[in-house]
Amino acid sequence: MAANFWTSSHFKQLFDQEEVDVVHPLDKEKGITLEDFKLIKMHMLIPICKLAQSVKVRQRVVATAVTYMRRLYTRRSMSEYDPRLVGPTCLYLASKAEESTVQARLLVYYIKKIYSDDKHRYEIKDILEMEMKILEALNYYLVVFHPYRSLPQFLQDAGMNDIGMTQLTWGLVNDTYKMDLILIHPPHLIALACIYTASVYREKDKTAWFEELRVDMNVVKNIAMEILDFYESHRLITDERVAAAFNKLKP
């Protein structure tokens, strides 16, 4: 892993929001809207997490897997790269990149155990073939830096490292992977936005501490607003709406 974010391939691959919010022409042909696109990517966190719990890998592996998936769909279509196979394959790839390797046969075993429908009838060769496709699509750039890395130090510096605040901010960081923030912003700014959100929620005035950091607070506050907007809109999403988006991907 590269030790410095600013010299890493992760930094060089940061996108603008406009670049991320692009539906592939092949998906458009199937009627996939930008809202569908975001919903499918958001929903894919659920099966990835279920699978991760079954094979007992850390949250960091899940975060890396989701980042790979989101990077992939800036370059490839969901029509050609089925999210149901991409999700577990990204987890397999992330487990190797994060040195918590999970065998493909174990993933296949749990996929079949968790899902009984035909849409998830995958074999080891399917995972391995998709792994090579994803590697190629990502140009073999597998380095990912996460907000988790800087979060404990920030909380300690801010005097907010009690159990309640740690759990709250950690949960907020987890939820940022339901959005495309990791593709757009440096991870330390995402961590700060989560701390800012938590401090406002808990009514802790940390203005002076944030000023000392000399970061662009407009960016931090904008990320915090995106997180809050996500929570607001997320309440309105139904299972039927998600299923309707996935149904558009049928051959």
N, C-alpha and C positions, 0 to 999 in steps of 0.2 A: 504493500500500500504506500502511495506517495504520502510523505510526512506533511507537506505543505499544500493547503487547498489552492492557494493562488498560483502555484506552478503545476497543478494537477490537470489531468484530462477532464475532470469534472468541471472545473472552472471554465475551461476552454469550450465546454459544451453547453453552457447556460443559454437558455432561449429567452426571447421576448414572449410576452403573453400571446401576441398575435401569431407567432410561429407555432405555439402549442395548440391554439384553438383553431386548428385546420382539420376538417374532415376529408379523408382520402377520397379521391374521385370514385373508386370502386365501391366504397361504402355509401357515398352519396347516391349512386345508382340504385342501391337497395333501400333508399329512403331514410338512411341514418342522418339525423340532424345533429347539430352541435350539442344540443341538450342530451340526445341519446348517447352520443360519444362520451360525454362527461359522466353520465349515469353508469354506463357499462364499466368504465375505468374505475369509478368509485366502488361499484358493487364487487369488483374482482378482489378487493381487499378481504372480503369475507371468506371465500373459499381458500385464499392463500393463508389466512390466519388459522382457519380450521386445520388445514394440512400441516402447518407449522407446529401447531399444538400437538398433533398426533405423532409427528416425528421428533418432537422435542428440540426445536432450535430456538435461538434467542430472537428477541424482537428486532435486533439489528439486521438479522438475516431477512426477516419479513420486509423491513424498510428498504433494503437493497433490492430485493425481488420486485417490489412495487415500483421502485425507481427504474429498473430495467424495463419493466412492462410499459411504463409511461414514456420512456425514451423510445422504445420500439415503435409505439404508435404515432410518434412524430415523423416516422420514416416509412412505415408499412401500414397496410390496410387490415382491418379486423376481418374482412371477408376472406383474405388469404391466410391470415394468422389468427386462427380461432382463439378468442380469449380463454376459453375453457381448457385449452391445451397450453397456451402461452403462460397462464398463471402458475401451474405446477412446474413447468419447465424453468421459468424465471426463479422459482424457489430453489430448484435443483442447482441452477447455475450460481445463484447467490450463496448457497450453502458452501460451495467450493471456493468462491471468491473470499468469503468471510471465514474460511478455514474451519467450517463446522459441517463437513461433507456428509450428505445423506445419500444413500444408495438409491438409484433410480427404481429398482424393484420394490423398495420399501414405499416410495411415493406412489407407485402404481397400486400396490396392495391397499394403501389407505384411501386412495381415490375411489377404488371399487367398493371399499367398506363404507365410505361416507355417502357416495352417490350410487344409487341402484339403476338409474336410467341409462339409456343407450348413448346419450350425448357425452358420457364420461367413460366410454369403453376404450380406454387407452392402454397400450402395451409399452414395454420398456423401449422398444425401437422407436415409437412415436415421440417419446420424451427426448431420446438421443438425437433423432433427426431434427426436431424443432430446436434443440439446443444449438446445433450447428447453424441453423438459419438465423437464430437470434444473435449469436456471436458475430456472424457476418454483417447483419443489419446494424449492430452496435459498433462496427469497425473494431471489435475486440477491445474496446475501452470499457473496463469493468470497475474502475475506481469510483467509489461513491463516498462522499463525506456526509455525515448526518448531524442534525442539531443536537442529538444525544451527547455528542462528544464535548461540546462546550457548555452544555446546560448545567451540570453540577458546579463547575467553577463560577459561572455567572451567579447562580443562586447563593453560593457561599459568599461571594464578594458583596452581593446585595443584602446579605443578612436575612435571606428568605429560604434557608435550607432546612426548615422544619418539615416534618413528615407530610403534613397536610399540603403545604405549598409544593413540595417535591412531587407528590402524587398528582396534584392538579396540573402542574406544568408538563409533567411527563405524559399525562393523558392528552393534553392539548397537542403536544408534538406528535403523538401517535395519530391523532386525527388529521394532522396536516397532510398525511399520506393519502387521504381521501380526495385531495386536491392536487394540482400540478405545481405547488409551491417549490418543491425540491428541484424542479427543472428550471426554475426561473430565478430564484434568489440564493445567495450564499447561505449555507446552513446556519452560521452564527447569527445572522439576522432573523432567521425563522425562530431560533431559540429565544432571541431577545423579544420578538413579537409575542411569543407564548408567555414569557415572563411579564411583559407589559399587560397582556390580556388578563392574566391571573392577578396581577397587582391591582388593576382597576376593579375586578370582580370582588376581591377581598378587601377593597378600600384601603390599600396600603399606598401611601404617597412615596413613590420612588423617583420623582422628577430629578432631584439632585444627583442621584446615582446614575441615571441615564445620561444626564448632561456631561458627567465626568468621562463617559465612555467615548465621546466624540464620534458617534456614529450618526448617520443621517436618520433622525427620528421621524421624518416624513415617510421614509421607506418602512421603518419599523411599524409605524401606526397604520400605514396602508395594508401591510401584511396582516396586522391584527384585525383590521376591518374586514378583510377577505375571510378570515377565520370565522368572525362573528356572522357575516353574511351567509357563509356556508351553513352554520348551525340553524340560522333562520329558515333558509330554503330547504334544508335537509328534512325538517319536520313535515314538509308537505309531500315528500316522495313516498309513493305507495309501492307495494310489491308488484302490483299489476302494471304500474308504469315501468318498472325495471324489466319485467317479463316482456312487455310490449317492445321495448328497445332490443332485447336479445332476440326476439322472434324475427326481427327484420334481417338478422344475419343468417337465417336459414337458407340453405342452398336453393 
